[in-house]
Amino acid sequence: MFPNESVPRVTDQPTRLDDARPDEPPSPPTGAAGAAEPEQAETAGVQTETGIVPAETGVEPADTADGPADTADGPAESAVVDDSQVDGSAGESFWRRRSTMIAGGVVAGVVLLYTGAYLAAGRDLASGATVLGVEVGGLSPAEAEARLATELPPLVDVPIPARVGGDEATYSIVPADAGLRIDVQATVDAVPGVSANPVSLVRALFGAGEVDPVPAVDRAALESAITAIAEQAGTEAVNGSVAFEAGAVVTSAAVPGRAVDVEAAADAVEDAFFGDASAELPLAEVSLPTTEVQPAVTDDEVERAVTEFAEPAMSGPVTVVAGDETAALEPELTGSALTMTPGEDGTLAPALDGAALAAAAEDVLAEFGQQGRDATIRIQGGRPVVIPAETGRGVVPDALSAAVLPALTAVGDARTATVELTEIEPKLTTEGAEQLGVEEVVAEWSTYFPHADYRNQNIGLAADRIDNTLLLPGETFSLNDQVGERTGANGFAEGWTIDGGRLKKDFGGGVSQVATTTYHAAFLAGLEDVYHQPHSIYFDRYPVGQEATVSWGNFDMSFKNDTPYGVLVDAAFTPSSADSSGSLTVKIWSTTHFRVETSVSDRSNVTSPPTVYDTSAECQAESGWNGFSITSYRKVWTPDGTLVKDEADPWTYRPNPTVVCGPKPAR
């Protein structure tokens, strides 16, 4: 700066521009530094109707690189300041401060508004808030949790109906048992109010309405519940099969099965249990998805097995050769012991049961060697006698099946099976029979019956078929197996039987007398009761509550030899006549092993017989008698005093109706 040059002064007054036109900006000032830059001139002040408003602050001199402003000789000269620069800086600072003030005011207003809203909302949940219809608005979170914990379970723990595929049957999924519940705390947290969230505050001020419950799912428990349904609703795939009946090939087609997709089904149930925002009470039925299960043995495999094995096997007989002897096994015989079973790879393989084949072909193979015989025990002269065993010479069953199986698919003369005769030891030897301990009568029972020719025939035939039946330890006696089906072809006559609580004629009438007598003898011997069923109406010739009936194809009378000794059933039959009753006595021979006590309760619940009017030609008039309830008791101890059976068997006899042949009298 030159010494004689004047220095503009900075003042608080605006620079007046009297000569400037209203519509033109003033001319920029000049100085030693030259003309100001355009942007500096534009920011020197704000033009108004009265002039330019300058920045409010002045400009102070700054130190320079040449040294301090003051020197030893005195104060340095003031730096020359351009008016345009001073005015521009002041204006810019003013607007920055003004903008800051405006922004601060807005923020302060928002804060005041937010704080007011928060204080207005209070510490409680939004008014009008409900969860599945349960009012929680205006409650504190703790109060809301307590109310929901009490009132939600009865609402949501209602069985969810589920259907598998297109089945008519439905299943029920109980949420509590399937790991489905409502997370009460999370649900309360989802209710507007008591939150710094502005959206929640707005909803709290103006009301919240219905809030969706938040579900909590125990996935393992849910899948376990679905698995239980899957076990009921699933169907096993059915393998294609090949069988043999009466020398013919019989096939069945493969049938796919169905399995519930447990994971996908659990997803569906989880969605239904408020996993979907649209879920409403009561919860809608859920469809459980399934997958198809393919059978291991396909129809193609069945076709292959038939072509390659089954049809050739049944195409003709197989000749068995043993030394100089031969015998022809027809397809009916080989087919009765032949099966085709699936392997792990789903292929059908043939199997021939040697023992079954030997039994089926016993008569055909009788000329081979010499028949053997097991030892047995029979009553002779009123005492048990051991009938010795005999060693036989014949074909070993396993060797027979091994020789016959490959010949089944051969052709012509090649359909030949060569076997060797060997000694065949009896299953029960003479020594073994002697050690069975069949020595004494351990229990017996007798029943009596009125004369009827059919009773003599049927009771006598059944008694003969069970007589001298020997049971080894662990073996089971079955009356139906021993006696056989009651038909005319099997030797039985028509007689009175019970059908639906009424007497009816049918083959085998009277066989229940054998069932009752045998059952009660075994009952007194302490033997294990496998199955028995008393008569539906009571006959006073039988021991009340401790008797049995049988029905072919429906129910049996059976007991098990659960002693360490042999058991022999000895049946003695005396026919009836016009002048005397018949009788049946059954004795159980063995060695005393059990101590037995039996009893029956008093009769209770006595019911009177109804009267039935029958106009049919087959009507048989009957005198009715009462029905009642009774309980049979039995206790059985082993030799060391251990109680091994403590039984109570209740039974209710129906009243036997009074049958009047003819129409019901008019009133």
C-alpha positions as CSV (number, residue, x, y, z in Angstrom):
1,M,0.0,0.0,0.0
2,F,1.3,3.4,-0.9
3,P,1.4,6.0,2.0
4,N,-0.6,8.7,0.3
5,E,-3.4,6.5,-0.7
6,S,-6.5,6.8,1.3
7,V,-7.9,3.8,3.2
8,P,-11.6,3.1,3.1
9,R,-13.2,2.9,6.5
10,V,-15.4,0.2,7.7
11,T,-18.5,1.5,9.4
12,D,-21.9,0.2,10.7
13,Q,-23.8,2.4,8.2
14,P,-24.8,1.1,4.8
15,T,-23.2,2.6,1.8
16,R,-25.6,4.8,0.1
17,L,-26.0,4.5,-3.6
18,D,-27.9,7.7,-4.4
19,D,-26.8,7.8,-8.0
20,A,-27.8,4.2,-8.7
21,R,-30.9,3.5,-10.7
22,P,-33.5,1.5,-9.0
23,D,-33.4,-1.2,-11.7
24,E,-29.6,-1.3,-12.0
25,P,-27.0,-2.6,-9.6
26,P,-24.5,0.0,-8.3
27,S,-21.1,0.3,-9.9
28,P,-18.4,-1.6,-8.1
29,P,-16.0,0.5,-6.0
30,T,-12.4,0.8,-7.0
31,G,-9.3,0.6,-4.9
32,A,-5.6,-0.2,-5.0
33,A,-6.4,-3.8,-5.5
34,G,-8.4,-3.1,-8.5
35,A,-12.0,-4.0,-9.3
36,A,-13.7,-6.6,-7.1
37,E,-14.7,-10.0,-8.5
38,P,-18.4,-10.2,-9.6
39,E,-19.4,-12.7,-6.9
40,Q,-17.8,-10.5,-4.2
41,A,-19.7,-7.4,-5.4
42,E,-23.0,-9.3,-5.4
43,T,-22.5,-10.5,-1.8
44,A,-21.5,-7.0,-0.4
45,G,-25.0,-6.4,0.8
46,V,-28.7,-7.0,0.2
47,Q,-30.5,-4.5,-1.9
48,T,-33.8,-3.3,-0.4
49,E,-36.1,-0.4,-1.2
50,T,-34.1,1.7,1.1
51,G,-30.6,0.5,0.2
52,I,-28.2,-2.3,0.9
53,V,-28.2,-4.1,4.3
54,P,-24.6,-4.8,5.1
55,A,-23.2,-7.7,7.2
56,E,-23.3,-6.8,10.8
57,T,-19.8,-7.6,11.7
58,G,-16.6,-5.7,10.7
59,V,-13.4,-7.1,9.4
60,E,-10.4,-7.1,11.6
61,P,-6.8,-7.0,10.3
62,A,-4.9,-10.3,10.3
63,D,-1.3,-11.1,10.9
64,T,0.8,-11.6,7.8
65,A,3.8,-13.6,7.0
66,D,6.0,-10.5,7.1
67,G,5.5,-10.2,10.8
68,P,3.2,-8.8,13.4
69,A,1.0,-5.8,12.7
70,D,2.8,-3.8,15.5
71,T,6.5,-3.1,15.3
72,A,9.1,-1.6,17.6
73,D,8.7,1.8,15.9
74,G,4.9,1.9,16.4
75,P,1.8,0.4,15.1
76,A,1.7,-0.8,11.6
77,E,-0.5,0.9,9.1
78,S,-4.0,-0.6,8.7
79,A,-4.4,-2.9,5.8
80,V,-6.5,-1.7,3.0
81,V,-9.9,-3.4,3.1
82,D,-12.1,-3.5,0.0
83,D,-15.7,-2.4,0.9
84,S,-17.1,-5.0,-1.5
85,Q,-15.3,-7.8,0.3
86,V,-16.4,-6.6,3.7
87,D,-20.0,-6.3,2.6
88,G,-20.1,-9.8,0.9
89,S,-18.7,-11.7,3.9
90,A,-21.2,-10.0,6.2
91,G,-24.2,-10.9,4.0
92,E,-23.2,-14.5,3.7
93,S,-22.8,-14.9,7.5
94,F,-26.1,-13.3,8.1
95,W,-28.0,-15.8,5.9
96,R,-26.2,-18.7,7.3
97,R,-27.1,-17.7,10.8
98,R,-30.7,-17.0,9.7
99,S,-31.1,-20.4,8.1
100,T,-29.7,-22.1,11.2
101,M,-32.2,-20.2,13.3
102,I,-35.1,-21.3,11.1
103,A,-34.0,-24.9,11.1
104,G,-33.5,-24.9,14.9
105,G,-37.0,-23.5,15.3
106,V,-38.4,-26.3,13.1
107,V,-36.6,-29.0,15.1
108,A,-37.7,-27.4,18.4
109,G,-41.3,-27.4,17.2
110,V,-41.1,-31.1,16.1
111,V,-39.5,-32.0,19.5
112,L,-42.2,-30.1,21.3
113,L,-44.9,-31.8,19.2
114,Y,-43.3,-35.3,19.7
115,T,-42.9,-34.7,23.4
116,G,-46.5,-33.6,23.7
117,A,-47.7,-36.7,21.8
118,Y,-45.6,-39.0,23.9
119,L,-46.9,-37.4,27.1
120,A,-50.5,-37.5,25.8
121,A,-50.2,-41.2,24.9
122,G,-49.1,-42.0,28.4
123,R,-47.6,-45.2,29.7
124,D,-50.6,-47.4,28.7
125,L,-51.4,-49.3,25.5
126,A,-53.4,-47.6,22.7
127,S,-57.0,-47.1,23.3
128,G,-59.4,-49.5,21.5
129,A,-56.6,-52.1,21.1
130,T,-57.9,-55.7,21.0
131,V,-56.3,-59.1,20.4
132,L,-58.7,-61.7,19.0
133,G,-61.5,-59.6,20.6
134,V,-59.9,-59.4,24.0
135,E,-59.7,-55.7,25.1
136,V,-56.2,-54.5,26.1
137,G,-56.5,-50.8,25.2
138,G,-55.7,-48.5,28.1
139,L,-54.0,-51.3,30.1
140,S,-50.4,-51.3,31.1
141,P,-48.2,-53.9,29.5
142,A,-48.2,-56.0,32.6
143,E,-52.0,-55.8,32.9
144,A,-52.4,-56.7,29.2
145,E,-50.1,-59.7,29.5
146,A,-52.0,-61.0,32.5
147,R,-55.4,-60.6,30.7
148,L,-54.2,-62.2,27.5
149,A,-52.5,-65.1,29.4
150,T,-55.9,-65.8,31.0
151,E,-58.3,-65.2,28.1
152,L,-56.4,-66.2,25.0
153,P,-55.9,-69.9,25.7
154,P,-59.6,-70.9,25.7
155,L,-60.0,-69.0,22.4
156,V,-57.0,-70.4,20.5
157,D,-56.6,-73.8,22.0
158,V,-59.6,-75.1,20.0
159,P,-58.9,-78.3,17.8
160,I,-57.9,-77.4,14.3
161,P,-59.7,-79.6,11.8
162,A,-57.3,-81.3,9.3
163,R,-58.1,-83.4,6.3
164,V,-55.8,-85.6,4.4
165,G,-56.2,-85.6,0.6
166,G,-59.9,-86.1,-0.4
167,D,-60.7,-88.3,2.6
168,E,-64.1,-87.9,4.2
169,A,-62.5,-88.4,7.7
170,T,-61.1,-85.4,9.5
171,Y,-58.5,-85.3,12.2
172,S,-58.2,-82.8,15.1
173,I,-55.0,-81.0,16.0
174,V,-55.1,-79.6,19.5
175,P,-52.8,-76.6,19.5
176,A,-51.5,-77.1,23.1
177,D,-50.7,-80.7,22.3
178,A,-49.1,-79.8,19.0
179,G,-46.7,-77.1,20.3
180,L,-48.8,-74.2,19.1
181,R,-49.4,-71.2,21.5
182,I,-49.6,-67.4,21.5
183,D,-46.5,-65.5,22.6
184,V,-48.3,-63.1,25.0
185,Q,-45.3,-60.8,25.6
186,A,-44.5,-60.4,21.9
187,T,-48.2,-59.8,21.2
188,V,-48.3,-57.0,23.8
189,D,-45.1,-55.5,22.4
190,A,-46.9,-55.3,19.0
191,V,-49.8,-53.3,20.5
192,P,-49.3,-49.5,19.9
193,G,-48.4,-47.3,22.9
194,V,-45.6,-47.1,25.4
195,S,-43.2,-46.8,22.4
196,A,-40.8,-44.2,21.0
197,N,-41.9,-45.2,17.5
198,P,-43.7,-42.2,16.0
199,V,-46.1,-44.4,14.1
200,S,-47.0,-46.3,17.3
201,L,-47.5,-42.9,19.0
202,V,-49.9,-41.7,16.3
203,R,-51.8,-45.0,16.5
204,A,-51.9,-44.7,20.3
205,L,-53.3,-41.2,20.1
206,F,-56.0,-42.1,17.6
207,G,-56.8,-45.7,18.6
208,A,-55.2,-49.0,17.5
209,G,-58.1,-51.5,16.7
210,E,-57.5,-55.2,16.3
211,V,-53.9,-56.4,16.7
212,D,-52.8,-59.8,15.3
213,P,-51.5,-62.3,17.9
214,V,-47.9,-63.4,17.6
215,P,-47.7,-67.2,17.4
216,A,-45.0,-69.3,19.1
217,V,-44.4,-72.8,17.6
218,D,-42.6,-75.8,19.0
219,R,-41.7,-77.3,15.6
220,A,-40.7,-80.7,17.1
221,A,-44.0,-81.1,19.0
222,L,-46.0,-80.0,15.9
223,E,-44.3,-82.5,13.6
224,S,-44.8,-85.2,16.2
225,A,-48.6,-84.4,16.2
226,I,-48.6,-84.5,12.4
227,T,-46.7,-87.8,12.4
228,A,-49.4,-89.4,14.6
229,I,-52.0,-88.4,12.0
230,A,-49.8,-89.6,9.2
231,E,-49.7,-93.1,10.9
232,Q,-53.5,-93.2,10.7
233,A,-54.1,-91.6,7.4
234,G,-51.2,-93.1,5.4
235,T,-51.7,-96.2,3.4
236,E,-49.1,-98.8,2.7
237,A,-48.1,-99.4,-0.9
238,V,-49.3,-102.9,-1.9
239,N,-46.8,-105.0,-3.8
240,G,-47.8,-106.8,-6.9
241,S,-47.9,-110.5,-6.0
242,V,-47.9,-114.0,-7.5
243,A,-49.6,-116.9,-5.7
244,F,-50.8,-120.4,-6.5
245,E,-54.2,-121.8,-5.8
246,A,-55.4,-125.3,-6.8
247,G,-52.6,-125.6,-9.3
248,A,-53.3,-122.3,-11.0
249,V,-51.4,-119.0,-11.0
250,V,-53.1,-116.1,-9.2
251,T,-51.8,-112.5,-9.5
252,S,-52.7,-109.2,-7.9
253,A,-51.8,-105.8,-9.2
254,A,-49.5,-103.3,-7.5
255,V,-51.2,-100.5,-5.7
256,P,-49.4,-97.2,-4.8
257,G,-49.6,-96.1,-1.2
258,R,-50.0,-92.6,0.3
259,A,-47.9,-90.8,3.0
260,V,-48.5,-87.5,4.6
261,D,-45.7,-85.0,3.9
262,V,-45.0,-84.3,7.6
263,E,-42.8,-81.2,7.0
264,A,-45.1,-79.6,4.4
265,A,-48.1,-80.4,6.6
266,A,-46.5,-78.8,9.6
267,D,-45.9,-75.7,7.5
268,A,-49.6,-75.6,6.5
269,V,-50.7,-75.9,10.1
270,E,-48.2,-73.3,11.3
271,D,-49.6,-70.9,8.7
272,A,-53.1,-71.6,9.7
273,F,-52.3,-70.9,13.4
274,F,-52.0,-67.1,13.0
275,G,-48.9,-67.4,10.8
276,D,-51.1,-65.8,8.1
277,A,-52.4,-62.3,9.0
278,S,-55.8,-63.3,7.5
279,A,-56.3,-66.1,10.1
280,E,-59.5,-65.8,12.1
281,L,-61.3,-67.7,14.8
282,P,-62.5,-70.4,14.5
283,L,-59.4,-71.5,12.5
284,A,-60.2,-72.9,9.1
285,E,-59.7,-76.6,8.1
286,V,-56.2,-77.4,7.1
287,S,-55.4,-79.7,4.1
288,L,-52.4,-81.9,4.9
289,P,-50.4,-82.6,1.7
290,T,-49.4,-86.1,0.8
291,T,-46.9,-87.9,-1.4
292,E,-47.4,-91.1,-3.3
293,V,-45.5,-94.2,-2.2
294,Q,-44.6,-96.6,-4.9
295,P,-44.7,-100.3,-4.2
296,A,-41.5,-102.3,-4.3
297,V,-42.9,-105.0,-6.5
298,T,-44.3,-103.4,-9.7
299,D,-46.8,-104.8,-12.2
300,D,-43.9,-105.3,-14.7
301,E,-42.1,-107.5,-12.1
302,V,-45.3,-109.5,-11.6
303,E,-45.5,-110.1,-15.4
304,R,-41.8,-111.2,-15.5
305,A,-42.2,-113.6,-12.6
306,V,-45.3,-115.2,-14.1
307,T,-43.6,-115.6,-17.5
308,E,-40.3,-116.9,-16.3
309,F,-41.4,-119.0,-13.3
310,A,-45.0,-119.3,-12.3
311,E,-46.5,-120.5,-15.5
312,P,-43.8,-123.0,-16.2
313,A,-44.0,-124.2,-12.6
314,M,-47.7,-125.0,-12.9
315,S,-47.5,-126.4,-16.4
316,G,-47.3,-130.1,-15.3
317,P,-46.3,-132.6,-12.6
318,V,-42.8,-133.2,-11.3
319,T,-41.6,-136.8,-11.0
320,V,-39.8,-137.6,-7.8
321,V,-37.4,-140.5,-8.0
322,A,-36.0,-142.3,-5.0
323,G,-34.1,-145.5,-5.9
324,D,-36.5,-147.7,-7.8
325,E,-39.6,-145.8,-6.6
326,T,-41.2,-142.9,-8.4
327,A,-44.1,-140.5,-7.6
328,A,-45.7,-137.7,-9.4
329,L,-46.3,-134.4,-7.7
330,E,-49.1,-132.6,-9.4
331,P,-49.3,-128.8,-9.6
332,E,-52.0,-128.8,-6.9
333,L,-49.4,-130.3,-4.4
334,T,-46.4,-128.3,-5.4
335,G,-48.4,-125.1,-5.6
336,S,-49.7,-125.6,-2.0
337,A,-46.2,-125.2,-0.7
338,L,-44.9,-122.7,-3.2
339,T,-44.6,-119.0,-2.7
340,M,-43.0,-116.0,-4.5
341,T,-41.5,-113.5,-2.1
342,P,-40.0,-110.0,-2.8
343,G,-36.3,-109.3,-2.3
344,E,-34.7,-106.1,-1.3
345,D,-34.5,-105.1,-5.0
346,G,-38.2,-105.6,-5.6
347,T,-37.8,-108.8,-7.6
348,L,-40.0,-111.9,-6.8
349,A,-38.1,-115.1,-6.0
350,P,-39.7,-118.5,-5.6
351,A,-39.5,-120.5,-2.4
352,L,-40.7,-124.1,-1.8
353,D,-41.5,-125.1,1.8
354,G,-40.2,-128.6,2.2
355,A,-42.1,-129.5,5.3
356,A,-45.4,-128.2,3.8
357,L,-44.7,-130.1,0.6
358,A,-43.9,-133.3,2.5
359,A,-47.1,-133.0,4.5
360,A,-49.2,-132.3,1.4
361,A,-47.7,-135.2,-0.5
362,E,-47.7,-137.6,2.4
363,D,-50.0,-140.1,0.7
364,V,-48.1,-139.8,-2.6
365,L,-44.7,-140.4,-0.9
366,A,-46.0,-143.1,1.4
367,E,-44.4,-145.8,-0.7
368,F,-41.0,-144.2,-0.3
369,G,-39.3,-146.1,2.5
370,Q,-41.1,-146.6,5.8
371,Q,-43.3,-144.2,7.7
372,G,-42.0,-143.2,11.1
373,R,-44.2,-142.3,14.1
374,D,-43.8,-140.0,17.1
375,A,-44.3,-141.4,20.5
376,T,-47.6,-140.4,22.2
377,I,-49.7,-141.1,25.2
378,R,-53.2,-142.7,25.3
379,I,-55.6,-143.8,28.0
380,Q,-55.8,-147.5,28.1
381,G,-57.5,-149.4,30.9
382,G,-58.2,-146.2,32.7
383,R,-54.5,-145.2,32.8
384,P,-52.1,-143.2,30.6
385,V,-49.8,-145.5,28.5
386,V,-46.9,-144.4,26.3
387,I,-47.1,-145.5,22.7
388,P,-43.5,-146.0,21.5
389,A,-42.0,-143.9,18.7
390,E,-40.9,-145.6,15.4
391,T,-38.0,-144.5,13.3
392,G,-38.9,-144.1,9.7
393,R,-37.1,-144.1,6.4
394,G,-38.1,-141.5,3.9
395,V,-37.4,-138.2,2.2
396,V,-36.1,-135.4,4.3
397,P,-38.3,-132.3,3.7
398,D,-35.5,-129.9,3.0
399,A,-33.9,-132.3,0.5
400,L,-37.3,-132.8,-1.2
401,S,-37.8,-129.0,-1.7
402,A,-34.2,-128.6,-2.9
403,A,-34.7,-131.3,-5.6
404,V,-38.2,-130.2,-6.7
405,L,-37.7,-126.4,-7.0
406,P,-35.3,-126.3,-10.0
407,A,-37.4,-129.0,-11.8
408,L,-40.5,-126.8,-11.8
409,T,-39.2,-124.7,-14.7
410,A,-37.8,-127.6,-16.6
411,V,-39.5,-129.0,-19.7
412,G,-40.5,-132.6,-20.6
413,D,-38.5,-135.4,-19.1
414,A,-36.3,-132.9,-17.3
415,R,-39.1,-132.2,-14.8
416,T,-37.6,-134.9,-12.5
417,A,-36.4,-134.5,-8.9
418,T,-34.0,-137.2,-7.6
419,V,-33.9,-137.7,-3.8
420,E,-32.3,-140.1,-1.4
421,L,-34.1,-142.0,1.4
422,T,-32.7,-141.5,4.9
423,E,-33.7,-142.4,8.4
424,I,-36.1,-140.0,9.9
425,E,-36.1,-139.7,13.7
426,P,-39.4,-139.0,15.5
427,K,-39.9,-135.5,17.0
428,L,-41.1,-137.0,20.2
429,T,-39.1,-140.1,21.2
430,T,-40.4,-142.8,23.5
431,E,-38.0,-141.6,26.2
432,G,-39.2,-138.1,25.8
433,A,-42.8,-139.1,26.2
434,E,-42.0,-141.1,29.4
435,Q,-40.5,-138.0,30.9
436,L,-43.5,-135.8,30.3
437,G,-45.0,-136.7,33.7
438,V,-48.5,-137.5,32.5
439,E,-49.3,-139.6,35.5
440,E,-52.4,-138.4,37.4
441,V,-55.7,-136.6,37.0
442,V,-55.1,-133.0,38.1
443,A,-58.7,-131.8,37.3
444,E,-62.0,-133.1,35.8
445,W,-65.5,-132.0,35.2
446,S,-68.7,-133.6,34.1
447,T,-71.9,-132.2,32.5
448,Y,-75.2,-133.8,31.6
449,F,-77.7,-133.2,28.8
450,P,-81.3,-134.2,28.0
451,H,-81.9,-136.7,25.3
452,A,-81.8,-135.7,21.7
453,D,-80.5,-137.8,18.8
454,Y,-78.5,-134.8,17.4
455,R,-76.9,-134.3,20.8
456,N,-75.7,-137.9,20.9
457,Q,-74.2,-137.6,17.5
458,N,-72.6,-134.2,17.8
459,I,-71.4,-134.4,21.4
460,G,-70.1,-138.0,20.8
461,L,-68.3,-137.0,17.6
462,A,-66.7,-133.9,19.2
463,A,-65.7,-135.8,22.3
464,D,-64.0,-138.5,20.2
465,R,-62.0,-135.9,18.3
466,I,-60.6,-134.3,21.4
467,D,-60.0,-137.5,23.3
468,N,-56.3,-138.4,23.9
469,T,-55.0,-135.0,22.8
470,L,-51.5,-134.6,24.1
471,L,-50.1,-131.1,24.7
472,L,-46.4,-130.7,25.2
473,P,-45.3,-127.8,27.5
474,G,-46.1,-124.5,25.8
475,E,-48.6,-125.9,23.3
476,T,-52.1,-124.6,23.0
477,F,-55.4,-126.6,22.7
478,S,-58.0,-125.3,20.3
479,L,-61.4,-126.9,20.2
480,N,-62.2,-125.6,16.7
481,D,-58.9,-127.1,15.4
482,Q,-59.5,-130.4,17.1
483,V,-63.2,-130.8,16.2
484,G,-63.3,-129.1,12.8
485,E,-66.0,-127.2,11.0
486,R,-69.6,-128.3,12.0
487,T,-71.1,-129.4,8.7
488,G,-73.0,-132.4,7.4
489,A,-70.0,-133.4,5.3
490,N,-67.9,-133.4,8.5
491,G,-70.3,-135.8,10.3
492,F,-72.4,-133.4,12.3
493,A,-76.2,-133.3,12.5
494,E,-78.6,-130.3,12.7
495,G,-79.6,-129.3,16.1
496,W,-80.6,-126.3,18.3
497,T,-78.0,-123.6,18.5
498,I,-78.1,-120.0,19.8
499,D,-78.2,-117.2,17.2
500,G,-78.8,-113.6,18.3
501,G,-80.1,-114.7,21.7
502,R,-82.7,-117.0,20.1
503,L,-82.6,-120.8,19.6
504,K,-82.1,-121.8,16.0
505,K,-81.5,-125.0,14.1
506,D,-78.0,-125.5,12.6
507,F,-75.3,-128.1,12.3
508,G,-73.3,-128.8,15.4
509,G,-75.9,-128.2,18.1
510,G,-74.6,-129.6,21.3
511,V,-70.8,-129.0,20.6
512,S,-70.9,-126.2,23.1
513,Q,-71.5,-128.9,25.8
514,V,-68.0,-130.3,24.9
515,A,-66.6,-126.8,24.9
516,T,-68.0,-126.0,28.4
517,T,-66.9,-129.3,29.9
518,T,-63.4,-129.2,28.5
519,Y,-63.0,-125.5,29.4
520,H,-64.1,-126.0,33.0
521,A,-61.8,-128.9,33.5
522,A,-58.8,-126.9,32.2
523,F,-60.0,-123.9,34.3
524,L,-59.8,-126.1,37.5
525,A,-56.4,-127.4,36.5
526,G,-55.1,-123.9,36.5
527,L,-54.1,-123.9,32.9
528,E,-53.8,-120.5,31.0
529,D,-57.0,-119.3,29.5
530,V,-56.2,-118.2,26.0
531,Y,-59.8,-117.4,25.0
532,H,-63.3,-118.4,26.0
533,Q,-66.7,-116.8,25.8
534,P,-69.7,-117.8,27.9
535,H,-73.1,-118.4,26.3
536,S,-75.2,-115.3,25.7
537,I,-78.1,-116.9,27.7
538,Y,-77.6,-119.2,30.7
539,F,-78.3,-122.9,30.8
540,D,-78.5,-124.4,34.3
541,R,-76.7,-127.6,33.3
542,Y,-73.5,-125.5,33.0
543,P,-71.3,-124.0,35.8
544,V,-72.5,-120.4,36.0
545,G,-69.9,-117.8,34.8
546,Q,-67.4,-120.6,34.2
547,E,-68.5,-122.1,30.9
548,A,-67.8,-121.6,27.2
549,T,-69.4,-121.8,23.8
550,V,-67.9,-121.9,20.3
551,S,-68.8,-120.7,16.9
552,W,-66.9,-121.7,13.8
553,G,-65.3,-118.7,12.1
554,N,-66.3,-116.4,15.0
555,F,-64.8,-117.5,18.3
556,D,-63.0,-120.5,19.8
557,M,-62.3,-122.1,23.2
558,S,-58.5,-122.5,23.7
559,F,-56.1,-122.9,26.6
560,K,-52.4,-123.3,26.9
561,N,-50.2,-125.8,28.8
562,D,-48.2,-123.4,30.8
563,T,-46.7,-126.2,33.1
564,P,-43.4,-128.0,32.8
565,Y,-45.2,-131.3,32.2
566,G,-47.3,-132.9,29.5
567,V,-51.1,-132.5,29.5
568,L,-53.4,-135.2,28.2
569,V,-57.1,-134.5,27.5
570,D,-59.3,-137.5,28.3
571,A,-62.9,-137.3,27.2
572,A,-65.5,-140.0,28.2
573,F,-68.9,-139.8,26.6
574,T,-72.1,-141.6,27.6
575,P,-75.1,-141.2,25.2
576,S,-78.5,-140.3,26.3
577,S,-81.6,-142.3,25.9
578,A,-85.4,-141.8,26.1
579,D,-85.1,-142.8,29.7
580,S,-81.9,-141.2,30.8
581,S,-79.7,-138.2,30.3
582,G,-76.4,-138.3,28.6
583,S,-73.1,-137.3,30.1
584,L,-69.6,-136.0,29.2
585,T,-66.6,-136.2,31.5
586,V,-63.3,-134.5,30.7
587,K,-60.2,-135.3,32.7
588,I,-56.9,-133.4,32.6
589,W,-53.9,-135.8,33.1
590,S,-50.5,-134.4,34.1
591,T,-48.5,-133.9,37.3
592,T,-50.0,-131.6,39.9
593,H,-48.3,-128.3,39.5
594,F,-50.8,-125.5,40.4
595,R,-52.9,-124.9,43.5
596,V,-56.2,-123.4,42.4
597,E,-59.1,-121.6,44.1
598,T,-62.3,-120.6,42.2
599,S,-65.5,-118.8,43.2
600,V,-68.3,-116.8,41.7
601,S,-70.1,-113.6,42.9
602,D,-73.8,-113.3,43.7
603,R,-76.0,-112.7,40.7
604,S,-76.9,-109.0,40.1
605,N,-78.7,-106.8,37.6
606,V,-81.5,-109.4,37.1
607,T,-83.6,-108.7,34.1
608,S,-86.9,-110.3,33.2
609,P,-87.5,-112.0,29.9
610,P,-89.4,-110.3,27.1
611,T,-92.2,-112.0,25.2
612,V,-91.8,-112.6,21.5
613,Y,-94.6,-113.6,19.2
614,D,-93.5,-115.6,16.2
615,T,-95.8,-116.5,13.3
616,S,-93.1,-118.3,11.2
617,A,-93.4,-122.0,10.3
618,E,-90.1,-122.6,12.1
619,C,-91.4,-121.2,15.4
620,Q,-90.4,-123.2,18.5
621,A,-92.2,-122.2,21.7
622,E,-89.9,-121.4,24.6
623,S,-90.3,-120.6,28.2
624,G,-88.2,-117.6,29.1
625,W,-85.9,-117.1,32.0
626,N,-84.1,-114.2,33.6
627,G,-80.8,-112.6,32.6
628,F,-78.3,-111.4,35.2
629,S,-74.7,-110.4,35.8
630,I,-72.0,-112.4,37.5
631,T,-68.3,-112.5,38.0
632,S,-66.0,-115.5,38.0
633,Y,-62.9,-115.5,40.1
634,R,-59.8,-117.7,40.0
635,K,-56.5,-117.7,41.8
636,V,-53.6,-119.9,40.9
637,W,-50.3,-120.5,42.8
638,T,-47.1,-122.3,41.8
639,P,-45.6,-125.0,44.1
640,D,-43.4,-122.4,45.8
641,G,-46.5,-120.4,46.8
642,T,-46.2,-117.7,44.1
643,L,-49.5,-116.3,43.0
644,V,-49.3,-116.4,39.2
645,K,-52.9,-115.8,38.2
646,D,-55.5,-113.6,39.9
647,E,-58.5,-113.4,37.6
648,A,-61.9,-111.7,37.7
649,D,-64.1,-112.3,34.6
650,P,-67.4,-110.5,34.7
651,W,-70.2,-111.6,32.4
652,T,-73.8,-110.6,31.7
653,Y,-76.3,-113.2,30.6
654,R,-79.2,-111.9,28.5
655,P,-82.7,-113.0,29.5
656,N,-84.0,-115.8,27.3
657,P,-87.2,-114.6,25.7
658,T,-90.6,-116.3,26.1
659,V,-91.5,-117.3,22.6
660,V,-95.2,-117.6,21.7
661,C,-95.9,-119.1,18.3
662,G,-98.6,-117.0,16.8
663,P,-99.6,-113.3,16.4
664,K,-99.6,-110.9,19.2
665,P,-103.0,-110.6,20.8
666,A,-105.0,-107.5,19.9
667,R,-105.6,-105.1,22.8
